[in-house]
Structures are given as structure tokens and as C-alpha cells.
Amino acid sequence: MKKNILITGVSSGIGKDASRVFLEKGWKVIGSLRDEIQAQKLTEEFGSSFLPVIFDVRSNEAIKASKSKIEAFCGDRQLDGIINNAGYAHPGPLTLLQADELGEQLDVNVLGIMRVTNCFFELLKSNPAKQRAGKIINISSISGLFNSPFVGAYCISKHAVESMTEIYRRELYIHNIDVIAIQPGPIKTKIWGKSKGKLDRFKDSEYGEILAKADKSISQSENNALDVEKVSALLLSCMESRKMSTKNVIHKNKLGFNIVRSIIPARLVDKLIWRSLRNKNPKNRPA
């Protein structure tokens, strides 16, 4: 009997590639999307072992409405895994963002995980057709471990995902449902490319000269990013292994990242960040 996994946000990037990998390994995949046309395209591409479900993670009603369709597709085995992947990044200086912009970021990246998890976790419980309880993997980010300027809303949302992951794991321990986080660094997906141009609104602010180079920095990060297949392989390993680390950083320079995050004093990191910004923009120098 094939294993079943629900992956949110499969229209592109990590979600789409993970769907491909799990299908190739013999799993049945339920993928959430917001677009009917894209759902049809993926069905044609992936075949009968793929079930598209149309919902926005901001809509509790739409998520719940998909449950009976998912249960019918999974059969007696129900779900073996959930990958909470849907999300986006809203850039901008925190002092210049509106409260509702942060609210929208949290609604998708944090409350979206809560809505999906609360609706479907019961399908992960062990049963006669499935001897082991399933797992939940939350796609977090290194931004949930390290705070960078001008992506504050995103960092805050991913820090919340880190907390939520631990809380769910400790509460769902009663059902032997494991809950872990994946923390990707720069990955070749569209998430940051979609941010290009969104900082133009701040060009007349005190951060204008710094942010003017943001699109170029995004392009450089994309060029140095890991292939999305690296994340998909890790997701498959996490789902198929009996026990994985609760936190799984995937980064081209994991050692360097851990040194900056854990060893270098925070105030020194502040200075290093501003030194980097100052070197790119000599006029932008804190007093």
C-alpha cells in the first residue's frame, strides 16, 4: 500500500520539486494550490498518484472543505506525512512597514501552518493499515534562526514557525506524531525573485541608497543558492527515516552560518552587517 503525503504550496519551488521526488519514490502526493489551471497542468505532468486540492492556507473553510476528498484519495492508510511549505516573503524595513503587512505575513506563514495542521493531524495517527504514526515537516528558514535587516516580517514569521514546530511536537507526542523543521538557506526558487522591485517604495527613506541595490543582491544570492533538489532529497530522508534531528539546516556554508549565529557576539554581528552595508553604500553609515 502506497504512502500518502500532503504538501502545501506545490505550484513551484520546493513544493513542486518535492512532489516530483515523492512520486518517483512511489508515494501518493496531495498538493495544495490556489489556481485551477496550474492544478490541471500538474495533474497532467504528475499522473494519477497526484491529487491537486484547491485552497489558500488563509482560508480555514477551503482547507476543511478539501478533507473528505483527501480522505477518499488516501484510503484506509490515511496520511503518512504533511509538509507545510506554503509561504512567501514580504521585504522592507520594519519601521516603515504597516501593521497589516506584518499581519498578512503571519497569516500565511504561521497561521497557515496552524490551519492545515489542525485540520489534518488526526489523519497521521497510526491505524491497522499504517503501523507507525506519520510526521509533520515545517519548512522554516535560516531566517528563523538568524535575523537580517530589511526582511524583518519574514524573519519574525519564521521564528514563530520554529516555536510552533516545537510546541506541536511536544503536544502531539501523545500520538507519536513527530514534528520537525527544515531551515533552508538560499535556494534556487522564486520566493525572493518575487520580491524584486517591492523595495522601490522605500527609495526616498533613510534606507533608500542601501535598498536601491537590493534587487542586485537578490540576484547574486540566487546565483549562489543551492539547487531545490537538495531540499527535496532532505525532505524524503526526513520522512523515510525513523528518527531525524528536530532542526535541519541546509546551507552551502553551514559551518560559517553556525559560527555567525552561535559563536560571534550579537553586537559584533550588528557591526559586521553594517560594515558590509557601508562598504556597498559609503554614505549609509550609522553615527
Buried (B, 14 or more C-beta within 10 A) or exposed (E): EBBBBBBBBBBBBBBBBBBBBBBEEEBBBBBBBBEEEBBEBBBEEBEEBBBBBBBBBBEBEBBBBBBEBBBEBBEEBBBBBBBBBBBBBBBBBBEEBEEEBBEBBBBBBBBBBBBBBEBBBEBBBBEEEBEEBBBBBBBBBBBBBBBEBBBBBBBBBBBBBBEBBBEBBEEBEEBEBBBBBBBBBBBBBEBBBBBBEBBEEBEEBEBBBBBBBBBEBBEEBBEEBBEBBBBBBBBBEBBBEEEBEEBBBBBEEEEEBBEBBEEEEEEEBEEEBBEEBBEBBEEBEEE
